[in-house]
Amino acid sequence: MRFRGHTALTDVSTSIPADTITGLLGRNGAGKTTLMQLLTGHRVPTTGQVRVLGGDPFENDAVLSRMCFLKEGQRYPEYFRVCDALAAAATLYPAWDGDLADQLVADFELPRKRQIKKLSRGMNSAVGIVLGLASRAPVTLFDEPYLGLDAVARHLFYDRLLADYAEHPRTIVLSTHLIEEISDLLEHVLLIDHGRVLLDTDAESLRASGLTVSGPAPLVAGFAAGQHLLHTESMAGRSRAVVRATTATARQDATDLGLTVEPTSVQQLVVAMSLATTHGPSSPDAARLALQGVPR
Ligand SMILES: Nc1ncnc2c1ncn2[C@@H]1O[C@H](COP(=O)(O)OP(=O)(O)OP(=O)(O)O)[C@@H](O)[C@H]1O
């Protein structure tokens, strides 16, 4: 996808697995919104193809009627009250569940009769979340759905999303910067960096593959040489390295070498990977940020 002189996405060759919750991650300007716009037929790729539910989504009612896309800062007609948005959504989405919508409106304490333009920022986001979940669309995309949403409301969203998804599995794509909060929800992770796919994997193996090892520098270097090294820092003959394990026995191998092994969160891996592509695995920024939160 090119915009005049700027290439927003390139060589993005991926499939989003059906009936999973996929996290679309990446730094500001990485290309997440652009990818969602392509998936939902809001843009046409400059080159390449997009297929959703078996068809090209662009101006394709058969596909678009089975999709719901909630954008960051979603806009509604000027005069719309919360109840008007709910009524419109009920006619728009074939699988709309009015009972679920009512329950969510109560959960988020949304005033039905108030105009949406008069809602607070967080309440506005909550309206989008209600529409996205109650649409029960086979493919639902949330682009940073929580602008202004407080921590309680965000956790309410995660809770209701998981509960409803368990009963009605569907394909959900969620772009977010709050990786730590949602990492347990995710089944698949697509990390975009500077318009390219940096990581496209199931979340379970990603969670299992993150390791931070420390010990004598030569031993750490020897171990890391056989892994995907994301970051390393050394001081006084000792090193710590953040790696993505490339073998099933990596954790045991590191322990057998006498190295200290600590778990590494999805967020730490994503930060380390994103920074390593820009600055290399030994940059001070990658060091500081990748190791944030790792106990010493
Ligand atoms: N209409 C446009 N014209 C020119 N450039 C654009 C246009 N839309 C997006 N871009 C550029 O494409 C790149 C990707 O933007 P995009 O909005 O997809 O990023 P993002 O990953 O969603 O970022 P963020 O996390 O900050 O929302 C950015 O460099 C952006 O400036």
The ligand as an SDF file (V2000), in Angstrom:
LIG
                    3D

 31 33  0  0  0  0  0  0  0  0999 V2000
   -3.7670    8.8460    3.7150 N   0  0  0  0  0  0  0  0  0  0  0  0
   -2.4710    8.7650    3.9390 C   0  0  0  0  0  0  0  0  0  0  0  0
   -1.5830    9.5020    3.2120 N   0  0  0  0  0  0  0  0  0  0  0  0
   -0.2510    9.4120    3.4190 C   0  0  0  0  0  0  0  0  0  0  0  0
    0.3090    8.6240    4.3490 N   0  0  0  0  0  0  0  0  0  0  0  0
   -0.5110    7.8710    5.1080 C   0  0  0  0  0  0  0  0  0  0  0  0
   -1.9350    7.9160    4.9480 C   0  0  0  0  0  0  0  0  0  0  0  0
   -2.4760    7.0450    5.8530 N   0  0  0  0  0  0  0  0  0  0  0  0
   -1.4390    6.5160    6.5380 C   0  0  0  0  0  0  0  0  0  0  0  0
   -0.2670    7.0110    6.0920 N   0  0  0  0  0  0  0  0  0  0  0  0
    1.0650    6.6710    6.5930 C   0  0  0  0  0  0  0  0  0  0  0  0
    1.2080    5.2580    6.5960 O   0  0  0  0  0  0  0  0  0  0  0  0
    1.9270    4.8300    7.7430 C   0  0  0  0  0  0  0  0  0  0  0  0
    1.1170    3.8170    8.5050 C   0  0  0  0  0  0  0  0  0  0  0  0
    0.0290    4.4870    9.1420 O   0  0  0  0  0  0  0  0  0  0  0  0
   -1.0230    3.7050   10.0300 P   0  0  0  0  0  0  0  0  0  0  0  0
   -2.0830    4.6850   10.4230 O   0  0  0  0  0  0  0  0  0  0  0  0
   -1.4530    2.4830    9.3180 O   0  0  0  0  0  0  0  0  0  0  0  0
   -0.1320    3.3070   11.3120 O   0  0  0  0  0  0  0  0  0  0  0  0
   -0.5580    2.6280   12.6950 P   0  0  0  0  0  0  0  0  0  0  0  0
    0.3090    1.4290   12.8570 O   0  0  0  0  0  0  0  0  0  0  0  0
   -2.0340    2.4100   12.7460 O   0  0  0  0  0  0  0  0  0  0  0  0
   -0.0970    3.7440   13.7340 O   0  0  0  0  0  0  0  0  0  0  0  0
   -0.6820    4.1820   15.1910 P   0  0  0  0  0  0  0  0  0  0  0  0
   -0.3310    3.0760   16.1420 O   0  0  0  0  0  0  0  0  0  0  0  0
    0.0930    5.4350   15.4850 O   0  0  0  0  0  0  0  0  0  0  0  0
   -2.1530    4.4010   15.0400 O   0  0  0  0  0  0  0  0  0  0  0  0
    2.2720    6.0930    8.5310 C   0  0  0  0  0  0  0  0  0  0  0  0
    3.5760    6.4890    8.1970 O   0  0  0  0  0  0  0  0  0  0  0  0
    1.2690    7.0880    8.0400 C   0  0  0  0  0  0  0  0  0  0  0  0
    1.7540    8.4110    8.1140 O   0  0  0  0  0  0  0  0  0  0  0  0
  1  2  1  0
  2  3  1  0
  2  7  2  0
  3  4  2  0
  4  5  1  0
  5  6  2  0
  6  7  1  0
  6 10  1  0
  7  8  1  0
  8  9  2  0
  9 10  1  0
 10 11  1  0
 11 12  1  0
 11 30  1  0
 12 13  1  0
 13 14  1  0
 13 28  1  0
 14 15  1  0
 15 16  1  0
 16 17  2  0
 16 18  1  0
 16 19  1  0
 19 20  1  0
 20 21  2  0
 20 22  1  0
 20 23  1  0
 23 24  1  0
 24 25  2  0
 24 26  1  0
 24 27  1  0
 28 29  1  0
 28 30  1  0
 30 31  1  0
M  END
$$$$
